[in-house]
Amino acid sequence: MPYNPHSPPDPYILPSVKIDRGAIRFMLGGANMMCPGLTSAGGWLPPAEEALPAGSVVAVHAEGKEHAAGIGITKLDTEEMKRINKNVGVETVAYLGDDLWSLKTL
């Protein structure tokens, strides 16, 4: 599809993962996202056929929220996150309300 400067940006340009409600306050404090917050009932990782490799830039959505709460980089591939289910799964790069998110212009 050709670029159209008049169309709104695609909010789903990045692959996404979802954290559970318990991890939201940590995300908004700038913490990295741990695997249990991504693999719990409120979290979500893509299915095996759409697995993301380690080093993927992802939008981090939060349980019960419409828009992404942060941007991060996967430290493990998503299948490893499900299997190991401990340690850091996504390194937080930017999050809702941080200095970068609050910039009016670049």
N, C-alpha and C positions, 0 to 999 in steps of 0.2 A: 504494500500500500504506500503511495507517495506521501511525503511529508506535507501537512497542511498547517501553516502557522496560525490559522484562525480556529482550529479545533482545540478543545480543552485537552490537557495532558492526560494520558492514560494512567489512572490510579493503580492499575494492576500490571505495571511494567516489570515489576520484580516478582519473583516467586515468593510465596508467603508461607509462614509458619504461624502457629497461634499458641500463646501462653495462657495458662489457667488464671482464674481471678486472684489466687494467692500470690502470683508472681508480678502482678501489675504494679504494686507499690515499689517493688525492687527495680523494675524497669524504669519507672519514673524517677528513681534515684540514681540512675546510671549504671546499675549493676549488670553484669553479664547474665544471660539466661541459662539456667541449669537444666539439664535433661529432664528431671522429673516434672518441671513446670510445662514442658513441651509434650510429654508422653502421658500425662494424667488424663482423666476423663474430660476436663475442660480445655486441654491443649489439643493441638493438631499438628501432625507432620504429614507430608505427602505420602501416598501409597508407594509400595516398592517399585512399581513400574514407572513412577515419576520421581524416584529418589534424587535428592540433591547431593552433589559431592561436597567434601570439605572445601572451604574457601569460597563458597557461593555467597553472593550478596543477597540478602533476603529482607522483605518487609516483615516486621514482627507485629502481628495483630494480637489483640487481647480479647479474651472470652467476654462476650456480651457487648462488645464495642464494634462500631461499623468501620472505622478507619484504622490504619496502622498507627501503632503507638511508638514505633521505633524502626530503625534500620540496623541490621547487623550482618556479621559474617559467620557462616557456620564453621565451627572448629572440628566437627566430625561429620561424616556423611550421615544423612537422615536415618538410614538403616542401622548404623552403629549407635546412634542416639537411642533408638528403640531397644536395641539389644543390650547395651551397657547400662543405660538409664541412670547414670551418675556423672558428676563433673559438669564442666561448662559445655553447653551445646551450641550456643550462639554468643559471639562476642558483640556487645552493644557498641555501635559506632555513633549513632545519634538517636535521641529519644524526644518524645513530646515535651516541650518546655525547656530544653537545653538551649545553650547559646546559639548553636547552629540553626536549630528549629525556629528560633525566635527572630532570626535576621529578616529584615524587611526587603533588602536587596543584597545581591552579591557583588 
